[in-house]
Each structure stands twice: as C-alpha cells, then as structure tokens.
C-alpha cells in the first residue's frame, strides 16, 4: 500500500486530498498511468505531467524514480516564489 497525496489544482480535479492505494507500479510514471486509467478525473489531472512535480517520502524527484520502499507519493504544481 502507498499513500498518494494531491495538492492545489491536482486535488481539485481529482476531488480528494489523499488516498491509500494498492499498486503494482515500478516507477512514478507507471503509477501515473495506473491512475489515469482509473477514471476521467485522474486522466484530466495527469494529462500534462510537465505541469506537475512529484515528491517521494517528501523528497522532490523525477517521474522516472523507483517506487521501491516508498510510503508516500505527492503530486503538486510547480511552486512559485514571491
């Protein structure tokens, strides 16, 4: 089981802030494909992954990163300074 967290407009499109899922995904990109296949709301949220950032166990990483041993995946839009 893995905890998946959604922030900002990603959360708004999917409709939940977090969920615990069972996955066979090996990488973040694999997980995204599994999520997109679930329902249209996930497909809409992950339509353009270049507009997203991902963190594994609160460490920023790439979509090619392995999920081995990971407990938490967070998806969010890029942060802007101000």
C-alpha positions as CSV (number, residue, x, y, z in Angstrom):
1,X,0.0,0.0,0.0
2,X,1.1,3.5,-0.8
3,X,-0.3,6.9,0.3
4,X,-0.9,9.3,-2.6
5,X,-1.3,13.0,-1.8
6,X,-2.7,15.6,-4.2
7,X,-2.2,19.3,-3.8
8,X,-3.7,22.5,-5.3
9,X,-5.4,22.1,-8.7
10,X,-4.5,18.4,-8.8
11,X,-6.6,17.8,-5.6
12,X,-9.4,19.9,-7.1
13,X,-9.5,17.9,-10.3
14,X,-9.4,14.5,-8.5
15,X,-11.6,15.5,-5.7
16,X,-9.7,14.1,-2.7
17,X,-6.6,15.3,-0.9
18,X,-5.2,11.8,-0.3
19,X,-5.8,8.1,-0.8
20,X,-4.2,4.9,0.0
21,X,-3.8,2.6,-3.0
22,X,-2.5,-0.8,-3.9
23,X,-0.3,-0.6,-6.9
24,X,2.0,-2.8,-9.0
25,X,3.7,0.3,-10.4
26,X,7.5,0.2,-10.5
27,X,8.1,3.9,-11.2
28,X,6.2,7.2,-10.6
29,X,5.4,7.3,-14.3
30,X,3.9,3.8,-14.0
31,X,1.8,4.9,-11.1
32,X,0.5,7.9,-13.1
33,X,-0.5,5.6,-16.0
34,X,-2.4,3.4,-13.5
35,X,-4.2,6.4,-12.0
36,X,-5.0,7.9,-15.4
37,X,-6.7,4.6,-16.4
38,X,-9.0,4.7,-13.3
39,X,-11.4,7.5,-14.2
40,X,-11.6,10.6,-16.3
41,X,-10.9,12.9,-13.3
42,X,-7.5,11.3,-12.9
43,X,-6.8,11.4,-16.7
44,X,-7.6,15.1,-16.6
45,X,-5.4,15.8,-13.6
46,X,-2.4,13.9,-15.1
47,X,-3.0,14.9,-18.8
48,X,0.2,17.1,-18.8
49,X,2.8,15.8,-16.3
50,X,5.2,18.5,-17.4
51,X,2.9,20.8,-15.4
52,X,3.4,18.7,-12.2
53,X,6.1,18.0,-9.7
54,X,6.4,14.8,-7.6
55,X,7.9,14.0,-4.2
56,X,8.6,10.6,-2.8
57,X,8.6,10.5,1.0
58,X,8.8,14.3,1.0
59,X,11.9,14.4,-1.3
60,X,11.5,16.0,-4.8
61,X,12.2,13.6,-7.6
62,X,11.5,12.7,-11.2
63,X,8.7,10.7,-12.7
64,X,11.3,8.1,-13.7
65,X,12.1,7.4,-10.0
66,X,11.5,4.0,-8.5
67,X,8.7,3.4,-6.0
68,X,10.6,0.6,-4.3
69,X,10.3,1.1,-0.5
70,X,8.3,4.4,-0.9
71,X,5.5,5.0,1.5
72,X,4.2,8.3,0.2
73,X,3.9,10.0,-3.2
74,X,2.8,13.6,-3.5
75,X,1.8,15.4,-6.7
76,X,1.6,19.2,-6.9
77,X,2.1,22.0,-9.4
78,X,5.4,23.8,-9.5
79,X,5.9,26.2,-6.7
80,X,6.3,29.9,-7.5
81,X,8.4,32.3,-5.5
82,X,7.1,35.6,-4.3
